[in-house]
Amino acid sequence: MALLESGTLSHVRESLAGMHAADIALILESLPTEDRLTIWELTPKELYGDTLAHVNESVRAQLIQKMAAQDLIDATEKLDTDDLADIFEDLPHLVSREVLESMDADNRERLQQVLAYPEDSAGGLMNFDFITIRPDLLVEVVLRYLRFRGEIPPSTNKLFVIDRTGLFLGEVMLGKLLVSDPETTISEIMNRSADPVRVTTSASEVAGLFERRDLISTAVLNEEDRIVGRITIDDVVDVIREDAEHAMMSRVGLSEEDDMFAPVFTSSRRRAVWLGINLLTALLASWVIGLFDKTIEHIVALAILMPVVASMGGIAGSQTLTLIVRGLALKAISESNARSIMRKELAVGILNGLIWAVVVGVIASYWFDSRNLGIIIGLAIIVNLVCAAMAGTLIPLALKRLNIDPALAGGVVLTTVTDVVGFFAFLGLATVFLL
C-alpha cells in the first residue's frame, strides 16, 4: 500500500500481476472504497474471475457494479463450476444470461446442478473435476490412462470406482494404486467402506467429517447412490473459516460478509437493530433494579456490589452457552444426551457457586464490615450461577428447536437472564433480611 500512496501505479500493477487472487482479494477487503476501486482497475483482467470468487459478498457486489458487461463475461470464462456458482447470482441479469449462453451444454448443466442446491450444502460445495474408473480394470490399465491424461485434478488423492450405470462402489487411494501389482484388478484393492456424502448434507457436517477422518477429498452422491461431484479440502477450509467468522460476528449482530469500509449510514442501519434489542434488555434489568430503589437508598453498598453478582453470572452462563453452541454445531449434542449435559452443568454451577460465594462473601464482609451483607451476596451468587448454568444449557437448545441460530441470539437472551436473576436475587434477599 506504500506504493499506492506514493503514486507509483506502474509498480502497483506489476506487484498485483505477480500475486495470487486470494491475496488480492484480502487487499481489496482491507481498503477504503476509493483505494479499493483504484487497486481493482490496476488488477490484471485475467485475475478478475478468481479474485471475485475470493472476496466477500459486499465487496464483490461493489466491484461487479463498476465492471463492464464484457469484462464480467470474460472473467467467468475460466472459472471452475463451483467458483462460478459462488458469484453467479451476484451478476446482473443480462450478464448471467450471456454467461449461460456462452457455456457448452455440459458445463451449463453442471452449473445449474450446483445452483439447484443450497450454498451451505454438499451439493453447493461440490466440483466436477474428478476421475472415475471401473472395478474390473487392471491397475496397469488405470496407470496407463492416468499417464495418457497428462495431469490429474488438484487435491486428487483417490479415484472413485463406479459401475457401468454410474453407481458408486468405492474408492482407490493413489498411493495404493502406485504400489499394487500391475496385474491386480481395481476390485481387489478398492476401499468399499468409503466416506461419500449426500448432496443434501450440510456444509458444517461435511467439514466435521473431513476433520474427524482427516480427508483430503470425498465423493458426493445423489439419492440414487450415483456420484455427481467431489468435495476437496480447499472447499472445506473455506467452510471452517466462514463458520468461525459467523460464530464470532453473529454474537454482536454482525455478518461475516459485512464490508469494513461500507458507508456510514449502511453500517449504522445494520447495527441499529442489534443496539435496539440490547437497549430493551438493559431497560428490563434497570426496571428490576428500580423495584428496589428504596432498599438501595438505605444500603448504598448494594449499588457497589450489584455488578459483581451480574458479572459472575454472565461469565458462568457464557462459558456454558459457548460449550453448548459448539456441541450443537459439531452434532455432539442431541436429545439423547441433553439431560446428562444439563445435570453436569448444574453440578458445575452449584460447585462454582459455593466456592465463589465464600470468596466474595468474605471480601464483602470485611469491605463493608457487615457479615450479613457477605451472606446475602454469597447466596445471590449461588442462585445466579445455578440459573446461569440452566440458562446457558436450555437457551441454545430451545433456539435450535425453533430454528434460530443459537450463536446469534443466545448471548443476548443469556445476558438478560443473568442480569435480571442476579439483580433480583441480590436486592430481593437484601430487602428481606437487611431492612
Protein Blocks (a to p, Z undefined) as FASTA:
>chain_A
ZZmmnopamlmmmmmmmpcfklmmmmmmmpcfklmmmmmmmpcfklmmmmmmmmcfklmm
mmmmmpcfklmmmmmmmpcfklmmmmmmmpcfklmmmmmmmpcfklmmmmmmmmmpcfkb
mklmpccbdcdddfkbcfklmmmmmmmnopacehiabdcdddfkopafbdcdfklmmmpc
fkbcfklmpcfbbcbdcfklcfklmmmmmmmnopabdcdddfkopafbdcdfklmmmmmm
mmmmmmmmmmnopafkbcfkbcfklmmmmmmmmmmmmmmmmmmmmmmmmmmmmmmmmmmm
lmmmmmmmmmmmmmmmmmmmmmmmmmmmnopacfklmmmmmmmmmmmmmmmmmmmmmmmm
mmmmmmnopaklmmmmmmmmmmmmmmmmmmmmmmmmmmmmnopafklmmmmmmmmmmmmm
mmmmmmmmmmmmmZZ
